[in-house]
Amino acid sequence: MTTFAGHLPGLDREDVSWRRVSYESWGETAEIALPDLTEAQARALCRHVRENARARLKRMDVARIVAAIDGASERLLDRTHPLRREAERMLPVVTGYDRETVRLGLTSYLKTFQRPQLLRFLAEDFADPGMLDGFRPARKGGFVRASGPDLLLHVWAGNVPALSLWSLVCGLLVKAGTVGKLASAEPLTAGWFAGLVAEIDPEIGECLAIVWWKGGEEAGEAAFLAEADTVMAYGGNATLAALRAKIPVTTRFLPHGHRIGFGLVAREALDSRRAMALARLAAKDVVRYEQQGCYSPQMIFVERGGGVAPGEFARYLAHELAALAHRHPRRTLSSGEGASVAAWRGAQEMRATGDAAVLLGAPEDPFSVVHLDAATPLAPTGLNRTLALVSVDSLDEVPALVAPHRAFLQTAAIAAAPAALFRLAESLASVGVSRLAAFGAMASPEPGWHHDGRFSLLDLVTMTEIDQAAEAAAEGFAPYVD
């Protein structure tokens, strides 16, 4: 049975060409039909979305949009809903992640888009979210309102299931006519979500399209890029640089590229009572989507002097990764991923002489942990459950060790007492870290978080102001003036 991806308001499915792609994981197969639009169809779809956004979405109260998003999230959270059952059945086959990872990940992520959390998105970026509905008093005087783009194009990566929903929801909250480009690695969730929004509120459904084009095929891509007012894109830095070169200079471009995450463990967190539980949380961060997320840890810096030595903590971590492998089997690696893991292990084996470095995990194990006993700068691992643990005399050394990767820093997990947390936060902020999280929560950003240190909603809008002087001048033309 073929599953059709996307959401194409204004186009007849019979008039669209569909490219069928097969997926296979866990002994099962799935066939997905991806919409392969002509340039004319792409332009017509963009016009349809833009015109409907201007005529309908822009005039809606943001509360109505929140209600539709909340309703779609509630249906996908309901494990008895047909689409939720379909997601739990198909996403493991398409993405390769085990069923339990997909189930837990979907539930955790979808809760981010319920009404209370959506209100946090709005409150985080707007002192008065009412400015999305009309002009509101400005603190400096006059009035101000916020307007989303008429056509916002999302170009998504598929390394994490349902990742597309974050930017999709942000676009809708600022009343942007929205076109999302599916990733071939995960081409389902955005279309399902868009379909549910359209079912709940058909007018919003006409302002939202989910499409696909094959990378390198210029016709459809060029049409979408030419029509968009704003482009938000996710992916590798080389891919983003190539995309930037194709976008008109007048189009706002919001890229989100590769990031490297890391952790810090203070000596006060390393006693016999806390250390094993902390290792379990850190291992969950490593296993969650095989370190594919921009927030995933690749290196953990551990302070000497605690009740549990860094080398022992590394063994705790290896034990927890081995235990998690039974509940969450590692997905089958591509040839490139396998080569990356093998190359990283080979480099660590070369290091592992004496006590300076100890490599934990056999080549056939679905994880590898290396303990480095000397302060070592932050460096990428081979991903897919490969982790470096570095001993340091003081966590105050860490900012200098990660600073060379400033352009790629985002999330750091920290286990430390409050005074150390805030002291280190100041130092880490100065080298580019934009989020400090607890271990176990690295892959679960809070609603409204500042992705890559930027605003989820404010970066999408244009502010229009009525100067106080204009307001005062208008008084001179009022009918009640003599």
Secondary structure by P-SEA (a helix, b strand, c coil): cccccccccccccccbbbbbbbbbcccbbbbbbbbbccaaaaaaaaaaaaaaaaaccccccaaaaaaaaaaaaaaaaccccaaaaaaaacccccccccaaaaaaaaaaaaacccaaaaaaaaaacccccccccccccccccccbbbbcccbbbbbccccccccaaaaaaaaaaaccbbbbbbbcccccaaaaaaaaaaaacaaaaaabbbbcccccccaaaaaaaaaccbbbbbccaaaaaaaaaaccccbbbbbbcbbbbbccccccccccccaaaaaaaaaaaaacccccccccccbbbbbccccccaaaaaaaaaaaaaaaccccccccccaaaaaaaaaaaaaaaaacccccbbbcccccccbbbbbbcccccccccccccbbbbbbbccccccccccccccccccbbbbbccaaaaaaaaaaaaaacccccccccccccccccccccccccccccbbbbbbcaaaaaaaaaaccccc
